[in-house]
Amino acid sequence: MARMAKPGSAFWRRFSRVMLVIAVTATLGLSLWSMLDGPRHTLVARRGAGPGVSITLNDDVSPSRWWRVELQLDRHLRPGPAWTIDAGPADGPGHRLRWDPTTRRLHLLHRHPPGAGPGPMQAQALLLATIPLEQVPDQLHWRRRDHRISLHAGDRELGEWEDALAAPAVSTWTLVTAGDLGRGQLAIHNDTHLQTVASRDQTPPEQSATMGPAEVRALVRQALRSDASSAEGVLARERATSAVSILGSSTEPGRSLANWLDWDRGRSALAGTPDLPTLPMVDAIDELASHDTDPGPGLAVHLVPGAVWRAVRPSPKPAREGFEQQREWLRLAARSADAHTGIE
């Protein structure tokens, strides 16, 4: 005798199939919408890593403070030749990443920063970080997120650093090499879509004990932009120093922000007209030199040219007194230089 199907079973089978089709269609639709609604093109260009290769944003695209450089290195060329990547025109403000195959170190620099003191002996770059590499990676990722710069070797983070100076947005990246990079490739991504719509750095907040890192960064950057000799500049520095103290200088980003304020104290003191190194100048350099993590040591070294210029300039004082004055300035320069060894 034939077995009869349960009433409604055919209906439920058809219903299940329809629901499955609807679920799959909805999933595919959401995935497609996400792809279309998200950033369509972050890749600006990808080129072979030849000498002098340059990548520039299209004319209708605004310069960016949010970008990513990917350098694919030929594993058969290790440690390879020296190379430099400039973000922005090489003769203007911007950032630079430099590889030294002799010491196997990466150097991260802020090019053409504000001068440290008077005179012609101005440093052309400010060292933000020195990264030793035991082994040259296959791929390097160099990212800028406005005031934060980071480096990755493949999936491994090499570090992230605060650049409290107002480096301009850039539209050009240039690779300069001292030799053949083989099958290496250079790619630039424009990550402007990741930038928040309203930047907190534009309007520093009123100071309070509940300020977070973003608000403290804004106060520090405002202080560095202001004239240290003006009443507004003095107030801005007092607010920034107090905010960093509240945030804490034993961990990041408080440690790096404190380094920038120490550098600013030394820079401001050098910009004056003292006959001998002042106490704020010495204290700032000693504080920077006491840190064994970047950017402190590099910031201390940036103050060397200003101190050396004061040591070598002609002195109107009697010979013995002028010699003592020059010796004190050279001692200060030596203290700055001792903060970091192995810097070119």
N, C-alpha and C positions, 0 to 999 in steps of 0.2 A: 504494500500500500504506500502510495507516494506521500512523502512528508510535506506538510503544508508550512509555508513561510509564516512567520509571526506577523500579525497585522502591523503595518507602519514601518517595517524594517527597511523596505525599499526606499521609503521617504527619507529615513534618517541617513541611509547611505548616500543618497543624492545630496542631502543637506550638508553632510560632512565634506563631500567633494567641493561643493560650492564655497563653503567657508574656507577650505584650504586654498582655493584659487584666490579668494578675496585677500587672505592673509599674505600670500606670496606677492600679489600685486601691490598691496599697501607697503610692504617692506621695500620692494624695488622702487616704488614711487618716492618713498621717504629718502632712500639712498641717493636717487637721482636729484631730488630737490636739494639735499645737503651739498652735493657736489656743485650744483649750479649756483646756490646761494652763497657758498663759501668763496675764498679767494681763488680765482680761476688761474692766474698766472703769477707765481712768485718768482719763477726763474726769469732773470733778465737775459742772460746769455751763458753759453758754455763754449769755451775755446780751448784749443791746445795750448799748453803752458809753455809757449815760446818766449824768447827775450823780447821785452817791450810790448807784450800783448796788453791791450787796454779795452775795458768794457764800460760803456756809458749808457745811462738811462735815456729813453726816448725824450725828445724835446717837450712832449706833452705830459711828461711825468715829473712831478715835483721832486727835488732832492730829498734824500731820506736820512733819518737818524736811526732807523730800524732796518738793518740789513744783515745779510749772512754771506760770508765768503767760504766756498768749499774748494780746497786745493787737493786734487788727487795726485799722489806722488808715485813715481815709477819705482817699484820695489827692487828693481835690478840696479838702481842707482842710489846706493846708500854709502855714506851720508849725503851724497849728492853735492852740487855746487851751492854757493851762497845765493840767496834770493831775497827780494824785498817786495812786499805788497803795500802800495800806498792807497789809502782811502781818501780821495780828494786830490787836488793838484799838488804835486810834489813841492812846489814853491810856496804853498799856503798852509793855513792851519788844517789839521786833520789828524788821522791816526796812521801808524805804520807798524807792520809786522815784519820782523827781519829774522832770517835763519843764518846762524853762524856755524858752518860745518866743522870748523876747527875745535871749538869748545862744545859743540853740540847743544847749543842754547838758542831758544827763541827769545827775542826782545820785543816787547810791546811798548810803543812810544806814542806820545802826543806831540805832534810836530808843531814847531813855531808857537810855543806857549807864550803868555805874557812874560816880559822880562823880569829877572830877579835882580833888581838894583840897577843903578845907572852904569854908563860906560859902554864901550864898544864890545866888550867880551860877553856877549849874550849867548846862552846855550840855544842851539837850534832845535833841540828836542828834549822832552822831559820823559824819563824812563818810568813807565808805569809798572812793569813787571819783567822779570827774567825767569825763564822756565827751562831748566835743564831736562834733556831727554836722553835716557839711556839707549833707546832705540827709536829710529825715525819711523813714524807711523805711515801707514798707507794713505791715510786721509786726514786732513786737518779741517776743522770747522771754526771759523772766526766770526763771532756774532757781536753786533752792537745793538743794544736796547737803550737808546738815548744816552744816559749817564753810566750804563753798565756794559762792560766789555768782558766777553768770556771766550775761552778756547777749549776745544774738545779734540782729542785724538781718537778718531772713530767714535765709539760710544763712551769713551772715558773722558771725564771732565778734567782738564788741566788746571782750571782756576777761573775765578770771576773777580773782576776788580772794579772799583769805583773810579770814575773820572769826573771829578767835581767841576772841572773847567767846562765852559760852554763851547765844545767843539761844534763846528757848523755841520749842517746836513750836507751830504755829498751826493754827487751824481756820476762820479768817475772812479774806477778802480784800475790800478796799473801794476803789472807784475814786471819786475826787472830782475834778470838772472845773470850770474857770472859764468854760466855754462849751460850745457844742454840738459833739459829736464826729461828727456826721453818721451815716454808716453803720458806724461803728466797732463792734467786738465785743470782749468780754472773755471769755476762757475760762480755767478753772482745771483743772489736772491733778494728781492725787495720785500721786506716783511712789514711794510707800513700798516698793513691791515691789522697787525697785532697791537698797534699803538692805541691807547685809550683815547676816547674822544676829547675829554677835558683833562689836560695835563695839570697835575697839582703843582708842578714846578713854576707855573706862570704866576700864581698868586700865593706867596708864602702865607701860612695860617698864623693866627694869633697863638702865642706860645702858651702851652699848658703842659701839665704833667702826664697827659694821656696821648701825646703826639707819638705817631709811629714812625718807622724809617722813612717813608715817603715825605712826610712833613719836615723831618729833620734835614733830609737831603735838600729840600727846597730852601731852608734857611741858610745852610752852608753855601749853596750855590749863589744865593743872593749876596752873602757876605763877600765872596770872592769876586763878584762883579762890581762891588761898590768901591768907592775911593776911600782908602784906609785913613786918609788925613782929614776927611770930612766928618761932621757930627753924625750924619746918617750912616757912614761907614763904620764908625766906632760902635754905634748902637747895633748895627747889623751883626758885627762880630761878637758883641756881648750876648746877643740872643742866640746866635749859632753855637757859641761855646757852651752856654747853659743847656741848650737842647741836646747837644751831644753828650754832656755829662749825665743828663737824665736818661738818655737812651742807653748809655753804658759803652765804654770804650774797650772792654775786654773781649767783645765778640763783634762779628760783622753785622751790619755795616758801620757800627759805631767806631771800630778801630780805624778803618780807612778814612772816615770823615774826620776823626781827630788828627790823623796824619796830614790831611789837607789844611786844617786850621793851623797846625804847627808850621807847615811850609809857608803859609800866608804870613804868619808872624815874622818868620825869618826874611821873607821877601820884602815885607813892608819896612822892617828895620834897615835892610840894606838900601832901600830907596831913600832913606834920610841922608843926613850929612854928618854922621859921627866921625870923630877922629880915630876912635878905637871901637872895637866890637862892643856892642851894648849887651846888657844882661838878657833882654828878651831874645836877642839874636842868638846868643850862646845857648840859652835854654831851649829854643826851638830846634836848633841843630842837634843838641844832645838828645832831645826827646825823639826826634826822627831816627837818629843813629841807634837808639836803644831797641828799635823794632827790627826783628829779623824776618819780617814778612812784608811783602809789597803792599802798597806803593811807598812805604816809609823810606827805605834806603835810597831809592831813585830820586825821591823828592829832595832828600838831603844833598845828593850829588848835584842837583840842579842849582843849588846856591853857591857852588864853588866858583864859577866865573866872576860873580859879583864881588866875592871876597878877594880873589886874586887881583882883580882890576884895582881895588883900593890899595892892595899891597905894592903894586908896581907903578902906580901913578906918582909923578914928582910931588915931593912934599916941601912946603915952604918952611918947615921947621928946621932948627939946627940939625946938623948931621946925626949926632948921637940920638937925639929925640926922634928924628925921622926914621932912623933905623929901628928903634924899638917899636915904633908905630907899625912899620911894615912887617916886622916879625910877628906881631899880634894878629895881623890880618892873615898872614900865611899859616899861622897856627889854626885859625878858624877854618881856613880852606882845607887844611889837612884833616881836621875833625870831620868836615863834611865828606871828604873823599873816602875816609876810612869807614864810612857807613856802608859802603858797598865795594866789593873787590871784583875784579874781572870785567869791569865795564870799559868798553872802548871809549 
